[in-house]
């Protein structure tokens, strides 16, 4: 490779949950018998109500978080790292600390190419993500695959994600320099071209600030170590926040059109 109960909310509202299906459960309770049966029933009902409100608060807050599908290769999966140090996990933590909590799904597969991502994006979109963070192509470059095919595969992923109602953040890649100038120029041009063609949010180079920095990479010199992942997240975070804003704006426009 070059270079983480019970819902009381109504189905409609201002948060991301309103754009996804909401399931609710039924609660049964009983009351005691005896001299204070009526009082016992009232007390039980009040206790149940208070318990549900207390329990539903965190659950509802969690379900209201936007969903980010991080679709990528080993750079996303967290090759050689503990899961807590993987890119999706560190990004999720950074978003929470920034006051923009989100659920970040780790859909990274080590060794994956743009073709592999294209083959699995359909079932991944059943997670109903608000944002797809697309980080693929580095293995295409390592294998010197035809940039035209990389473009076609990534375009198909973007089209499928947009058709499912998700906004896309495309993370660019750079070809290894040993493949020559002509190949490098053709490969590197794929990502900004896609960004312009599909009006996605664009982050030019996923490994910005980390690539070729020995202290920020594993021994293979290609995969970020835990410190390197922190740098990647720190640098890409403002772009992720912009992409989430665009995802919200698009969802609002869709709701207005449907309403």
Helices and strands as residue ranges (DSSP letters): G 16-19, H 37-63, E 66-72, H 74-77, G 83-85, H 87-97, E 102-108, H 114-124, G 125-127, E 131-135, H 138-142, H 147-163, E 167-171, G 177-179, H 181-198, E 201-203, G 214-216, H 226-258
